[in-house]
Amino acid sequence: MGSTAGVGELEIEQDLAFTRRSWRIKRMAWVAMLLVALAGLLGLFGTMGPASQGRAGDVATRGLSIDYPRFARSLAPATLTVHVGPQWVRHGEIRLRLGRTLLAACRIESLTPEPEQTFLGPDHLLYVFPTSPGLDPPREVEVHLQPQRAGFAAGWIEVPGGPRLRFTTFVYP
Amino acid sequence: METVLHGVAIYVFLVLVFRLIGKRSLGDVTTFDFVLLLIIGESTQQALLGEDYSLTNAALMIVTLVGLDVGLSLVKQRFPRLERWLEDLPLVLVENGKPLRERLDKVRVGEDDILESARRLQGLERMEQIKYAVLERNGDITIIPAARPSGPA
């Protein structure tokens, strides 16, 4: 019915074999797009969703745990939540060390709560958070980050004298 | 460096996506297509420039995109065989008044779309008056009217 030279009296470049092949390819592409959308919903591309949140450590046994994003995106906000157990509250304050390797890839926008003091260590930053006395409050510190470039971003958080928790985030461009 | 990489990545990505979703999504300016184009434009804007609003960044991005455009047209000229992959080929949808069902379904064009083009381009009234209806590479539907029978009706 059709060839490259023409169709009936119509001088036209139609190629059914090519057109059918391109339909097949388009169909596969639609499936791929659907899968990409699903992956996004599941959090494989970052920000929210079951696949994107990771946890390291254990507050109950070691007194320190962090919720960190397994996937993040360049120039988009990401949050690290540190949970500190009661045993690490010394002299009414909590001290946290944040490894400087994270700073190579991310910018720290803010911390909630804001630390009272920040010290510069050889390979880390030391934050001091005063705590209020009384019943066990949830001891959570949020670190608001903005990844600056794509690739793997590795970091660690530790309590002086306590466990060090490592984490790795893959940052999409 | 990121500017150039981002520009190339987004250009290639958009060309690929538009090439893969099918011609009709672009050739026809209905409300849906308009909304789509609008939103796509907005989505790429931020990704193109990021946080860098300098003149240099904008100029670099523009040069990159224009360069890609020129480069692509040179490639098409140099390798004509590539043209069908980049631009697609026309497809006959109606032959001698008979709509080709399978093809219409595959390209998601309805008989009413064909009749509309027939009205607009040739002032035709019915499907039988269409000799050929062709889905062109850019998504337009062109119509060749059937020859009028000559002599007394």
Chai-1 contact restraints between the chains, C-beta under 6 A:
chainA,res_idxA,chainB,res_idxB,connection_type,confidence,min_distance_angstrom,max_distance_angstrom,comment,restraint_id
A,V7,B,V92,contact,1.0,0.0,6.0,A-B,restraint_1
A,L10,B,Y132,contact,1.0,0.0,6.0,A-B,restraint_2
A,I12,B,P90,contact,1.0,0.0,6.0,A-B,restraint_3
A,E13,B,L89,contact,1.0,0.0,6.0,A-B,restraint_4
A,Q14,B,P90,contact,1.0,0.0,6.0,A-B,restraint_5
A,D15,B,L89,contact,1.0,0.0,6.0,A-B,restraint_6
A,T19,B,L91,contact,1.0,0.0,6.0,A-B,restraint_7
A,W23,B,K106,contact,1.0,0.0,6.0,A-B,restraint_8
A,K26,B,L20,contact,1.0,0.0,6.0,A-B,restraint_9
A,A29,B,L20,contact,1.0,0.0,6.0,A-B,restraint_10
A,L75,B,G50,contact,1.0,0.0,6.0,A-B,restraint_11
